[in-house]
């Protein structure tokens, strides 16, 4: 009955994950598991999160224990119907071998590439099949492509995916094409030209959502569909304390309460997250760049640019996702979405809904793109 045994394995989150640490199981042996159900907590060097079941079944065996550090695809647990004997499960566990990455997977692991656009070096990555309209992920203010840790591979199961670091962010050059939303949107169009992509679906978060919406308004032929997560540009209010606090924080002690505002669950702000963010902020030219960009786009605690009218005029299918507990941009702004847009408010999520509610966000994006 080995065919009836379903393994639960260490997931691969993001582009560079190689291993994870098991923190705790969330379900007991004998529990009936549903698809998308959180079953155990795992921590990577980027973020701790729950592993959600990819399959339904009866949890027969918990293999991994709290504290175990295991590679991607290592066996964490086993699901099987009640009629499968313990001896058969023992044999399955004993015979299980962690799959080794094939040549194509090794190449996919070294996904980071660099291209020069308008004199600015840009880090980007591609995943998924070659055929089809690509999905372009655009992160927000102060973020990078790792903000899509739990989303890239899920969407890449069915669609080509491109994720990149905006100018002045992540590992792209600490230079900006300009301080306006229009300049940033034009840069994205030039980036697509540089990597030979004529049209893309846009998935944008926060400032990245505003950039994607502006791109759709300025160059509608470059955009197929848009999925916007807590997008800027839908209203006036923004948490200026967050914008200024992020730009000015010099230490873990100063940065931690700022980053906690991004999540409904502040415990998601790990020491590694703080260290990574401080390392980025200490790069030459980054802090004044962030201060200038924040002052230009979010002057005096108000969002300078509006995108709803241009988005409506573009006539593209739009999905808007918003964490109900967003403390950076109010979820009430979702009511300003253009007529005909699909709007979903996600309970238990803050500004980073794509991390806190990855399963729901991924399902919504895939359904929207497939629509």
N, C-alpha and C positions, 0 to 999 in steps of 0.2 A: 504493500500500500504506500510505497514511497512517493507515488504520484500525488497522493492526497496530503502530503506534508508540505507546509508552506513556511519557508524561512523568514524570519525578521532579521534584517541585516543593518549594519551601520550605514546610515545614508551618506551621500556626498552632498554637502551643502557648499555652494559657491565654487569658484574656479580653482582654488588652491588647497582645499581641504584634503588631508591625507589620513588623519586619524581623529578620534573623538574620545572623550572621557565619559563613562557612564556615571551619572550622578545618582539616579534613583529610578526604580520601576514605579509606574503609576497605576498598574493593574496587577491583580493576583493571578496565579496559575488557576485555570478553570474558568476564567472570565471569557465571555463572548465578546469578540472584538468586531467593531464596525469600521468600514473604510473612513479614514480621516480622524479616527479616535486617537487622542494622545495616549501613548502606551509607556514611554519612559523618557526621562530627561537626559540629554546629552550635551556636553559642553565642548566647544571647539576653541581654537585660539582667538576666535572673533566674537562668539556669542553663545550663550546657553539657550537651548530651546527644547521643546518636546518633539520626539519622533512620533509622527502620525502614521497610523497603519495604512499601508498601501493596499492591503487585502483584508477581507473579512474572514473570521474563523474563530476557533476555540483555542485559547492560549493553553498549550499543554506543558511547555517547559520554558523557564527563564534561564538562559545560559549565562549571559553576562551578569556580573555583580557590580555593585556600587564601587567606584574607584578604578575599575578596569579601564585601561587605555588601549583601544583597539583600532585597527586600520579600517578604512572604508571597505564595506562589503563583508566584514567579519560577522559571524553568526551571533546575534543577540538573544534570539529566542525562537521557539518553534510553535506553529499552529497546526492542528490536525483534528479531524473528527474523533469522537469518542471511541469509535471502533478500531482505530489504529492503536496497536499495543505499545506499551512502554518499551518493550524490547525493540520494536521497529524504530521508535524514536531514538533510543540509545544508539542503534546502528547508524541512523541517519546523522546524528551529531558526531559520532566517531569518524564517519567517512567524509564529513564536510571539509572542504578545502577552500580557503579564501581565494576567490578568483584573482588571478594576476592581470594587471592591465595589459591589454593587447597593444600592438604597435600604434593603432589609431588612437587609442585612449591615452597612451603616453604623449602622443603629439597633441591631443586635445588638452592634456594637463598643462602643456607649455603653451597655453593659448594667448598669452599676452603679446601684443604686437605694438609697434609704434609707427605713427605716420605724422608727417609734418603738414599742417594745415595753416595757411596764412602766416607762416613763420613760427608757428607754435607746435611743439611736439605733443602729441596726444597718445596716451595709452588706451588700448582697446582690446576687446576679446570677442571671438566668434564661437558660437556653439550650435549644435543641431544640424539638421539636414541642409544641403546646398540649395535645393529647390524650394520655391515658394517666396512669398513676400516676407522680408525680414522683420523682426520685432526689435525696435531700438529702445533700449532702456536709458532714460535720462534721470540722473539723481538730482538731489536738491542742494541748497546752499551749505557749503562745508562738507558735503558728502563725497562719495566716490563709488565706483562700480561694485564694491563690496556691500553696499546698501541693499543689493539685490541677491544677497547670499542664498536665500531660500527660494528664489523665484526663477533664476536663469535656467537651471537644468530642467525644472518642471515644465516651463514653456518650451524649452528646446526639444522636448520629447516629440513635438509635432511641428514646430516651426523653426526656421533659422533665427538665431538670436545674436544681437550685437549689443554689447555693453561697453561704455567708455567713461573715462574721467573727463569732465568738463575742463576747459582751460582754467588754470589756477587751482585745480583740485586734484586730489589723489596723487598719482605719479605723472600727470601731465605737467607741462612747463608752467611755472608760476608767472604767467602772463595772461592778460585778458584781451579779447578782440575789441572791447568797448565795455561801457558800464550800463548800457541800455538792454532791455529785453530784446529789442529788434536786432542789436548787434550779436547777441548770443544766439538768437534763432538763425540768423544768417550764417553764423559760424557752423552751426549744426548742419545746415544745408551744404556748406563747403566740405565738411567732414564726410558727409555721404558721397559727395562727388569724388573725394579722394580715395574712397574705398569701393568706388564703382557701384553704388546703390542708388537707383533712381527713385524708388518709392519705398516707404517703410510704414508699418504700424508703429505708433508711438506709445510707450508706457512711460509716463513722467510723474515724478514725485515732487511735491512742494514747488520750489523754484523751477525744477525740471518740468513740472506739469505746465507752468506758465510759458516756458520756452517752447514746449511742444505745441501748445495752443497757439502761440504767436506764429510759429512755423506754419501751422495749418492755415492761419489767416493770410500770411504773407505769400506763401507758396503752396497752395492747396494741392497741386499735382504731386508734391513730394510726400504727402501723407495719405494713408489709406483709412485707418481707424485710429482712435485715441482712447487710451485708458489712463485716467488721471487720478492720482492718489493724493488726497489733501492738497490740491493744487493751489498755488498762489494765483492771484489775478481774478478771483471770483468775488472779492469784497475788499473793504478798506482795512479792516483790523488785522493786526499781526502782533505777536508777542515781541515787542522791541527789547524787552529784557533778555529774551533768549538770543536774539540776533547780536546784540552788543556783548552779552556775556560770553557767547561762543567766540566772538572775534577777539575779546580782550583777555580771556582766561589764560593764566601763565602756569598753573600747577594743577595736580590732581584735585586738591582741595577746592580750588576755584571752579574747575571744569565739571566735577561730578554733579553738583546740583543743577548745572545748566543742562547737561545731557539727560538727566533724569526727567526733564520736562518733555522729552521726546516720546516717552513711553507711558502707557497706562500702568505698567508694572515697572517701577524704577529699579527693581533688583536686576533687570536685564543689563544695566550699565555695569560691565565688568571692569576689573583692573586692566585687562588687556585692551579693552576698548578705549579706556582713558589713555593708556600709554601710546597706542597707535595714533590717537587724535593729537596728542601733544607732540609726537614726533613729526606729524604732518605740519602742525602749526609753527614749529620751530624751523621749518625749511626757509631758506632765504627768500624774502619777498612775500611770503604767504600772509602774514598778519596784516600788513598795510593793504594788501590786495583785498582781503576779506572785509576789512573796515570800509574801504572805498566802495566795494560792491554792495555791502549792506546799506550804506548811507545813500547810495544812488537808487536802489530798488525799494527800500523800506524806510524812506525818509520820515523822521519824526514819529515813528511808530505807525505809519500808514503805508499801505502798499501803493506805490506810485502808479504802476501799470495795471490796466484792466484788460482781460482777454475774452470775456464772455461774448461780447458783440462780434468780435472777429471770428471766434470759434463758431458762432451761430451762422455767420455769413459763409463760412467755409463749407458748411453742409455735410460734414463728415459724421459718421456714427461715433458717439461719445459715450464712454462709461466713466462714471465718477464714483470713486470709493473714498470713504472718509471714516476715520476712527471717531467714534462718538466722544471719546475722552481727549480729543486733540487739544493740547494746551499751547500750541504754537499758532495754528490758524484755526479759528472756530469752525466746528462742523456745521454750524448754521449757514455757512457760506454755500453749502451744497444746494440750498434752495434756489440759488442764483444760476444753477446750471442751465445751459441753453435748452430750449424747448425740444422735446424728443429724446433727450439724453436719458440713459439708464443710470439711476442714482441708488447707491446702497450705502447705508450707514452701518458700520461694524461695531457691535458692542464689545467692550473689553479691549479696545485698541486705542492708542493715542496717535501721535503724528506719524509713527513708523508702522503703519498697519501692515505693510508688506512683510515685516519681520514678526510682528506679534500675531497676526492672523494669516499666515502664509497660505494655509490650505484654502481658505475662503477666497483670498485674493487671487491665487493661481487659478482656481476653478473659474472665477469670474472673468479673468483675463482670457483664458483659453476659450471660454464660451463666446466671449465678445469677438475675438479674432476669428473664430470659426463661423460666427454669424454672418 
